[in-house]
Amino acid sequence: MRTKSAVYTRQRKKKYLRIAKGSYATKKNRWRMVMQQVERSLNYAYVGRKDNKANFRTLWIIRLNAAVREEGMSYNRFISGLKKANVAIDRKMLADIAVNDSASFKQLVETAKSA
């Protein structure tokens, strides 16, 4: 006797239709179009998660550059000075310090200048 896959097939289709809900025209209810749309959507979502990291890094660098220029220094000299002084703080934390704690950020700038 052959095995039937009706239950599994229905579950799989329901899952894909749930993901495709809200798509335009027949991309939400025709099976072949649903498959194509969901595959495309998940692909874009994967790439978008990677792009998000780059976007945030760019934002942190912009914030740091603005804060460092107020102290009379350029971004690249600041980062170079911190590396020479063996200060291992990433750009995310540096940007947070620059926005929320200006006194300690000035100390970091002085450390970078002296190095």
Buried (B, 14 or more C-beta within 10 A) or exposed (E): EEEEEEEEEEEEEEEBBEBBEEBEEEBBEEEEBBBEBBEEBEEEEEEEEEEEEEEEBEEBBEBBBEBBEEBEBEBEEBBEBBEEBEBEEEBEEBBBBBBEEEEEBBEBBEBBBEE
